[in-house]
Amino acid sequence: MNSFWKDRSVLVTAGTGLLGPWLVSRLMDTSAKVVSLERKPLKRLARAGQLMAYRRNGFFYAMDTFRQYQMLDQLWSSGQRPGKAGADEL
């Protein structure tokens, strides 16, 4: 993985699945701030009314597969960065 993930907050929704542990480990190796939701903590948050969502009006593309990762990585590497927020957008 490249420096794209450095110091970024990343939510991994399946940190215990087939690729979850590998993905979390790789992201942490790049200094990403990783949060992994698993079944029990997710249920506990929902019951406590602490589960929330954020609506994003800008660019969004799922990265659920390696193919999607490659496509997004290629966009980023080519300078086409539709999801990159400027300082005034944060």
C-alpha positions, 0 to 999 in steps of 0.5 A, spaced: 500 500 500 502 506 498 502 513 502 495 514 501 493 511 507 498 515 512 494 518 518 487 517 515 481 514 519 479 508 516 473 504 518 473 496 516 466 493 517 469 486 517 475 486 521 475 478 522 473 476 516 477 472 511 481 478 509 479 483 515 486 481 519 490 482 513 487 488 511 487 491 518 494 489 519 496 492 512 493 499 513 496 499 520 503 498 517 501 505 513 500 509 519 492 509 518 488 510 524 483 504 523 477 502 527 474 495 526 467 494 527 465 486 529 458 483 530 458 484 538 461 491 538 456 493 533 450 490 536 452 493 543 453 500 539 446 500 536 442 498 542 445 504 546 443 508 540 450 510 539 451 508 532 451 514 527 452 515 519 455 521 516 452 523 509 457 525 504 455 529 498 462 528 494 465 523 491 464 516 494 466 509 491 466 502 495 473 499 496 470 492 497 474 488 493 482 488 490 479 490 483 476 496 486 482 498 490 486 497 484 481 502 480 482 507 486 489 507 487 490 508 479 485 514 480 490 517 485 496 515 482 494 518 476 492 525 479 485 524 478 483 525 485 475 526 486 475 524 493 481 529 495 478 534 500 481 541 500 483 544 507 477 548 507 472 542 505 474 538 512 
